Amino acid sequence: MEVKTEKVLIIHGPNLNLLGQREPGIYGSTTLENINSLLHERAAELGLELSIIQTNHEGVMVDTIQQAQGEYACIIINPAAFTHYSIAVRDALAAVTIPAIEVHLSNIYRREEFRHHSVISPIAIGQISGFGSHGYLLALEAAWRLIRSA
């Protein structure tokens, strides 16, 4: 299914609504609202249209991914805790024909052992981790380049 618009879907996973107050030593002091504002600003510069969702619920994430088919040219996803075990999210991303970029604020490979494995990365076009909120902007730039080269 061909997508006519240059729309990018950003999905923030569980507990990211608590950014700015949740473990600032790991996640920093930037709030999710700040990140979303930066994303909208950069998207406007790149000529991209954004839709952004944050959910703490796996089923909502799966439904959102499935409904993106035919609407979006790229998905940027921070699956958060779902990264490490959600086969449902992984399968939803694999089922749609939309390239996905996996983003993590912290470097998951420098953290607890259970965070070192991502069930998402094998089906993602790429992964960006460890650059804090800047990782989202890097992912948006990558999405723009993917869309332009398609």
Contacts in CASP RR format, 6 or more apart in sequence:
PFRMAT RR
TARGET T0000
AUTHOR 0000-0000-0000
METHOD contacts of the structure
MODEL  1
MEVKTEKVLIIHGPNLNLLGQREPGIYGSTTLENINSLLHERAAELGLEL
SIIQTNHEGVMVDTIQQAQGEYACIIINPAAFTHYSIAVRDALAAVTIPA
IEVHLSNIYRREEFRHHSVISPIAIGQISGFGSHGYLLALEAAWRLIRSA
1 69 0 8 1.000
1 70 0 8 1.000
1 97 0 8 1.000
2 70 0 8 1.000
3 70 0 8 1.000
3 71 0 8 1.000
3 72 0 8 1.000
3 73 0 8 1.000
3 98 0 8 1.000
5 49 0 8 1.000
5 71 0 8 1.000
5 73 0 8 1.000
6 47 0 8 1.000
6 48 0 8 1.000
6 49 0 8 1.000
6 73 0 8 1.000
6 147 0 8 1.000
7 48 0 8 1.000
7 49 0 8 1.000
7 50 0 8 1.000
7 51 0 8 1.000
7 71 0 8 1.000
7 72 0 8 1.000
7 73 0 8 1.000
8 43 0 8 1.000
8 48 0 8 1.000
8 49 0 8 1.000
8 50 0 8 1.000
8 51 0 8 1.000
8 72 0 8 1.000
8 73 0 8 1.000
8 74 0 8 1.000
8 75 0 8 1.000
8 76 0 8 1.000
8 140 0 8 1.000
8 143 0 8 1.000
8 147 0 8 1.000
9 50 0 8 1.000
9 51 0 8 1.000
9 52 0 8 1.000
9 53 0 8 1.000
9 64 0 8 1.000
9 68 0 8 1.000
9 71 0 8 1.000
9 72 0 8 1.000
9 74 0 8 1.000
9 75 0 8 1.000
9 76 0 8 1.000
9 98 0 8 1.000
10 36 0 8 1.000
10 39 0 8 1.000
10 50 0 8 1.000
10 51 0 8 1.000
10 52 0 8 1.000
10 53 0 8 1.000
10 75 0 8 1.000
10 76 0 8 1.000
10 77 0 8 1.000
10 136 0 8 1.000
11 53 0 8 1.000
11 54 0 8 1.000
11 55 0 8 1.000
11 61 0 8 1.000
11 64 0 8 1.000
11 65 0 8 1.000
11 75 0 8 1.000
11 76 0 8 1.000
11 77 0 8 1.000
11 78 0 8 1.000
11 79 0 8 1.000
12 32 0 8 1.000
12 52 0 8 1.000
12 53 0 8 1.000
12 54 0 8 1.000
12 55 0 8 1.000
12 78 0 8 1.000
12 80 0 8 1.000
13 54 0 8 1.000
13 55 0 8 1.000
13 56 0 8 1.000
13 61 0 8 1.000
13 77 0 8 1.000
13 78 0 8 1.000
13 79 0 8 1.000
13 80 0 8 1.000
13 81 0 8 1.000
13 82 0 8 1.000
14 55 0 8 1.000
14 56 0 8 1.000
14 57 0 8 1.000
14 80 0 8 1.000
14 81 0 8 1.000
14 82 0 8 1.000
15 22 0 8 1.000
15 56 0 8 1.000
15 80 0 8 1.000
15 81 0 8 1.000
16 32 0 8 1.000
16 54 0 8 1.000
16 78 0 8 1.000
16 80 0 8 1.000
17 32 0 8 1.000
17 54 0 8 1.000
17 56 0 8 1.000
19 27 0 8 1.000
19 28 0 8 1.000
19 30 0 8 1.000
19 31 0 8 1.000
19 32 0 8 1.000
19 35 0 8 1.000
19 105 0 8 1.000
20 27 0 8 1.000
20 28 0 8 1.000
20 29 0 8 1.000
20 30 0 8 1.000
20 31 0 8 1.000
26 105 0 8 1.000
26 106 0 8 1.000
26 111 0 8 1.000
27 105 0 8 1.000
27 106 0 8 1.000
27 132 0 8 1.000
28 105 0 8 1.000
28 132 0 8 1.000
30 132 0 8 1.000
30 133 0 8 1.000
32 54 0 8 1.000
34 133 0 8 1.000
35 133 0 8 1.000
35 136 0 8 1.000
36 52 0 8 1.000
38 133 0 8 1.000
38 136 0 8 1.000
38 137 0 8 1.000
39 50 0 8 1.000
39 52 0 8 1.000
39 136 0 8 1.000
39 137 0 8 1.000
39 140 0 8 1.000
40 50 0 8 1.000
40 52 0 8 1.000
42 137 0 8 1.000
42 140 0 8 1.000
42 141 0 8 1.000
43 49 0 8 1.000
43 50 0 8 1.000
43 140 0 8 1.000
46 140 0 8 1.000
46 141 0 8 1.000
46 144 0 8 1.000
47 144 0 8 1.000
48 140 0 8 1.000
48 143 0 8 1.000
48 144 0 8 1.000
48 147 0 8 1.000
51 72 0 8 1.000
53 60 0 8 1.000
53 64 0 8 1.000
55 61 0 8 1.000
55 64 0 8 1.000
58 82 0 8 1.000
58 86 0 8 1.000
58 88 0 8 1.000
58 89 0 8 1.000
59 88 0 8 1.000
61 79 0 8 1.000
61 82 0 8 1.000
61 86 0 8 1.000
61 89 0 8 1.000
61 92 0 8 1.000
62 88 0 8 1.000
62 89 0 8 1.000
62 92 0 8 1.000
65 75 0 8 1.000
65 77 0 8 1.000
65 89 0 8 1.000
65 92 0 8 1.000
65 93 0 8 1.000
65 95 0 8 1.000
65 96 0 8 1.000
66 92 0 8 1.000
66 95 0 8 1.000
66 96 0 8 1.000
68 75 0 8 1.000
68 96 0 8 1.000
68 98 0 8 1.000
69 96 0 8 1.000
69 97 0 8 1.000
69 98 0 8 1.000
70 98 0 8 1.000
72 98 0 8 1.000
73 98 0 8 1.000
73 143 0 8 1.000
73 146 0 8 1.000
73 147 0 8 1.000
73 150 0 8 1.000
74 98 0 8 1.000
74 99 0 8 1.000
74 100 0 8 1.000
74 101 0 8 1.000
74 143 0 8 1.000
74 146 0 8 1.000
74 147 0 8 1.000
75 93 0 8 1.000
75 96 0 8 1.000
75 98 0 8 1.000
75 99 0 8 1.000
75 100 0 8 1.000
75 101 0 8 1.000
76 100 0 8 1.000
76 101 0 8 1.000
76 103 0 8 1.000
76 136 0 8 1.000
76 139 0 8 1.000
76 140 0 8 1.000
76 143 0 8 1.000
77 89 0 8 1.000
77 93 0 8 1.000
77 100 0 8 1.000
77 101 0 8 1.000
77 102 0 8 1.000
77 103 0 8 1.000
77 120 0 8 1.000
77 124 0 8 1.000
78 102 0 8 1.000
78 103 0 8 1.000
78 104 0 8 1.000
78 105 0 8 1.000
78 136 0 8 1.000
79 86 0 8 1.000
79 89 0 8 1.000
79 102 0 8 1.000
79 120 0 8 1.000
82 89 0 8 1.000
82 120 0 8 1.000
83 102 0 8 1.000
83 104 0 8 1.000
83 108 0 8 1.000
83 115 0 8 1.000
83 118 0 8 1.000
83 119 0 8 1.000
83 120 0 8 1.000
84 114 0 8 1.000
84 115 0 8 1.000
84 117 0 8 1.000
84 118 0 8 1.000
84 119 0 8 1.000
85 119 0 8 1.000
86 119 0 8 1.000
86 120 0 8 1.000
87 119 0 8 1.000
89 119 0 8 1.000
89 120 0 8 1.000
90 119 0 8 1.000
90 120 0 8 1.000
90 122 0 8 1.000
90 123 0 8 1.000
93 100 0 8 1.000
93 120 0 8 1.000
93 123 0 8 1.000
93 124 0 8 1.000
94 123 0 8 1.000
99 125 0 8 1.000
99 143 0 8 1.000
99 146 0 8 1.000
100 120 0 8 1.000
100 123 0 8 1.000
100 124 0 8 1.000
100 125 0 8 1.000
101 124 0 8 1.000
101 125 0 8 1.000
101 126 0 8 1.000
101 127 0 8 1.000
101 128 0 8 1.000
101 139 0 8 1.000
101 142 0 8 1.000
101 143 0 8 1.000
102 118 0 8 1.000
102 120 0 8 1.000
102 121 0 8 1.000
102 124 0 8 1.000
102 126 0 8 1.000
102 127 0 8 1.000
102 128 0 8 1.000
102 129 0 8 1.000
103 127 0 8 1.000
103 128 0 8 1.000
103 129 0 8 1.000
103 135 0 8 1.000
103 136 0 8 1.000
103 139 0 8 1.000
104 127 0 8 1.000
104 128 0 8 1.000
104 129 0 8 1.000
104 130 0 8 1.000
105 129 0 8 1.000
105 130 0 8 1.000
105 131 0 8 1.000
105 132 0 8 1.000
105 133 0 8 1.000
105 135 0 8 1.000
106 129 0 8 1.000
106 130 0 8 1.000
106 132 0 8 1.000
107 129 0 8 1.000
107 130 0 8 1.000
108 115 0 8 1.000
108 116 0 8 1.000
108 118 0 8 1.000
108 129 0 8 1.000
108 130 0 8 1.000
109 115 0 8 1.000
109 116 0 8 1.000
109 129 0 8 1.000
110 130 0 8 1.000
118 127 0 8 1.000
120 127 0 8 1.000
121 127 0 8 1.000
125 146 0 8 1.000
126 142 0 8 1.000
128 135 0 8 1.000
128 138 0 8 1.000
128 139 0 8 1.000
128 142 0 8 1.000
131 138 0 8 1.000
END
